[in-house]
């Protein structure tokens, strides 16, 4: 559930409390997957972080599913092709029921 490299600029230095927090997030994802059942191909928990240069990004902290991008810039330009960035900027969730049925060019992941 935690297949990302540690990003010290976004997460701070590794510590016992940070490790415990990530473990708890991983357990939360596991419980969500159990509750959602076999139809849930991908579940993740993200948070907005301020990077060293002052820009904000969406950081994936725990997930279950295929390996994927871990950091999403929070800019309108990037959001044009990324549901993750769009959801963070608009504060509105989007559920993709079936990626195979999406229209060409419709963003769902970048």
Protein Blocks (a to p, Z undefined) as FASTA:
>chain_A
ZZcccdfklnopadfklmmmmmmmmmmmmmmmmmnommlmbdcdddddddfkopacdddf
bdcdddddfbdcddfklmmmomklmmmmnopacddfblklpcehiafbZZ
